Amino acid sequence: MLIAIASDHGGFELKEKVKEHLRERNVKFVDLGTNSTESVDYPVYGKACAEAVASGKAERGIVICGTGIGISIAANKVKGIRCGLCTSVEMAKLTRQHNNANMLAMGGRILETETAFAIVDAFIDTQFEGGRHKRRTDMLDEMA
Ligand code: RB5
């Protein structure tokens, strides 16, 4: 699995830690920025990561801003993206099982590092359940 990862300045520090966690798990990733804590605009990075996933260049995406809210809104504007903003492992499991989320959003100013790592693990390791959930994700994919 190749994961595209991106953040704004509010998510930069957590992004760097998540990259290290992915390395330890031997999960391949491509970092689409930002590259420092200098202030940048989260829509740029949410869009770039979402386009990498929607085009098939990456299988999944992880985006991080201060809260996770702005960058998840940006990602979800790209057709084919189902980006789940998660603050717990339960949410990460359910957004894979029910929403077939192809992107995960997290808040760098919200989450403890170990919680973020556990959320990333659940996002990577949990399978979509299909069935009635497929009908609903098909409806999502028909929008916009
Ligand atoms: C940046 O200060 C902050 O607004 C951004 O990281 C994010 O939290 C927006 O939703």
Residues whose N, C-alpha, C, O or C-beta is under 5 A from the ligand:
A	BS01	RB5	D8 G10 C65 G66 T67 G68 I69 G70 I71
